[in-house]
Amino acid sequence: MRKTLRLPYWLLSVLPVSGLALQPMSESELARVDGQDGMTVAFDGSALSAQQVRWEIDTPVPSEAGGLYINGLSLTKMNTPDTLLNTELDVGSDGSDAFLSINSELARSRLAVEGMTLASEPGRSFGHWALVAPLEFRLQNRGIFFRDETNNPASLYIGIEDASLFYRQNWFYHANITFDNLDFLWDMPQGSVGVTSDGLRVAGDVNYLLNFDLLYKFHPDQDMTTVTANDKPMLNFGWEGTLYDTVFEARGGGVWDSTETSGSYDYSNRSGGINFGLSWNYKKNQGDVVKPTDLRWQIGRAGGNQSLLEFGDWRNLQDGSGNRVAKGFDFPNITLDVVPANQGPGGLCWGAGLNGSGCAPAGGKMLEFSVGNIAGYSANVNRSNADAMLALIREGNLLAYSNQVTVSAQEDASTGYAGMTPETYNWGLIYTLANINANLSLYPGGSQSDVPGSESNGFMADVLLMTQTLDVSHQQGDNWAKGTHFLIADTDPTVNMGLGMINSQFLLAADDMRVWLKNTWSGTDGTNAYEGGIDLLSPRARMQFKGLLGGVSLPRGDEVVGIAGMDLNLEGLANFRISPPPDGENFLAYSSAIRLYSVADQPGSNLASGQGSFWSISEPGRADVELRLADIQGDIAITEGRLELTGRNETGAGEPPQLTLSNKILFGASAQNRINDGVAGLTNPSSYGGQVGQAVKADVYFGADRLGDIVVPNGTLKATIGLLPQ
């Protein structure tokens, strides 16, 4: 028996979600179920809206209270005769256990957010969002949240297809970015969906898809509902395949307090908020041959005529005895919260694995930014007591690497290129990341697109991220199976060797970083395209990268040939920009402006190394036998950068596929124009290292002996790196 109830859309405000009714399951969906009955609920109408939706946190504790407000929320059906929202609910039994089925479909609609603000600053906005997409949701289970990871009675399907996600920081006719051709699929045919004492837990093998084209637009035709020829392709990115042994957990609890256990912060003492855990494996059995359903990562050109690199055959790292790490991807603690000023989660320990008072005794240094301080910009942007939206990661690990790469290219009618059939190589681009910890504080405001009004819109951020290889004593050291490695590898079974940075450490810190969608006021013809894009600026930033340069056997890492110890630390002002390609081109364009100066710790901001910027090359295992460029200062710019993938025969008959990274590097006075372009919005750029156009200089040491200075007043270096099959 089926009962259908059609309701006008205005009744949604008075109908609880639990009011959805019953309808029979199909035989294929519930072959084991008897006594079926159910109901279909359909919401007719063209639109739903809410003036404001609030997520209020810690309201019983005023000193910890915060909130995220979503303003101008609307859901509008997009030119389709389908019912806006149709939901079928069925119940039944196999004689002993109850079964439930929920099947819900949202017609292609536009979900729009006119502004996202923090409760303490309703006049500042993170910007405008819109998602155009259909949605399918299906859940079958023994009850709605019945956990059974032995029999795995549940199935869960969430999917959107051919969607577009739009974002802009300011009002009409300002730059926006779009995630176009967006597909998302989470299909768990058999597993467990249940509730534990901690929260919701979903476990099982998942067929997964996430794919999109990143586009940029600055043109009067933008309406955040459609993509036109004026959207400039920047990048295609995607994941597709099966995630094995997947566990997803959603739990209550936000930022922790300052209590400790054995010298580290106790992450269990949390305020209000939400936190997640997510883990999976890339193969069901590590010895399996490559399957078409195995997870693959692709990256390449966007916008239709795609040339793509696809990284597959992922394998977990092993120790010297052949024991594989339990999970290739494991992030047990991802936390989201909104907190008042000075209510942050505490800092991160650089040099050891103890985020707390035990850091310094273990040989590390605590790095941190206090929540709520923004300085260096205009009075409309600066503040000293701002609430913040926090995104935190603790003890994350990516301990698997790709063992194969496939190159493909589609036909391009505009150029006459015939495309290429996919070619697979035993080659790997290895980037394993161990012990990932991150603090990300987000504040609304900062855009320079149309000052002063635009300065209340956009993103400001404090960023602190590190990945470290920790030894058995929890200090930076050697640990292949749980290490951070960056390698290019020949994975042919007769070779199986990698070359690059082994047992590495990577740190990125950016204080008062502005994230700006910058307009291309001069158009996108030629180098004008580099004027706009996604622009990141921090007047006080630090990047450190160190490890062993050498060769290593795969997958156990039990044979290592050391070449040199490397330690690069850069501190100062940094601007980095990803831009749309020039008209008629299709590649990822980038540029940068860097002012190296002696950064010092200051109240509320601890990020400096105490040694300034330096580059050290040492004998493996002998840090005292080194060649060092110390106290590096001056202006450096990277211009006309392009990351480009070309298919076989695309640049000429007989030419192999190639990945090319090319740019110009400008020094000293030659970098002046790009530096000036990068520091727009800072009230006094010269306070961060002096006047623009400074010569690049460094002290040269061999061990403890100073050999002299290197000074580059100005100059240009053209650099091209190409990777191609042999």
Secondary structure by P-SEA (a helix, b strand, c coil): cbbbbbbcccccccccccccbbbbbccccccccccccbbbbbbbcccccccccccccccccccccccccccccbbbbcccccccbbbbbbbbccccbbbbbbbbbbcbbbbbbcccccccccccccbbbbbbbbbbbbbbccccbbbbcccccbbbbbbccbbbbbbbccccccbbbbbccbbbbbcccbbbbbcccccbbbbcccbbbbbbbbbbbbccccccccccccccccccccccccccbbbbbbbbbcccccccccccccccccccccccccccccccccccccccccbbbbbcccccccbbbbbcbbbbbbccccccccccccccbbbbbccccccccbbbbcccccccccccccbbbbbbccccccccccccccccbbbbbbbbbccccccccccbbbbbbcccccccccccccccccccbbbbbccccbbbbbbcccccccccccccbbbbbbbbbbcccccccccccccccbbbbbbbccccccccccccccbbbbbbbbcccccccccccccccccccccccbbbbbccbbbbbbbbbcccccccccbbbbcbbbbbbbbcbbbbbbbccccccccccccbbbbbcccccccccccccccccbbbbbccccccccccccccbbbbbbcccccccccccccccccccbbbbbbbbbccccaaaaaaaaaccccccccccccccccbbbbbbccccccbbbbbccbbbbbbbbbbcc
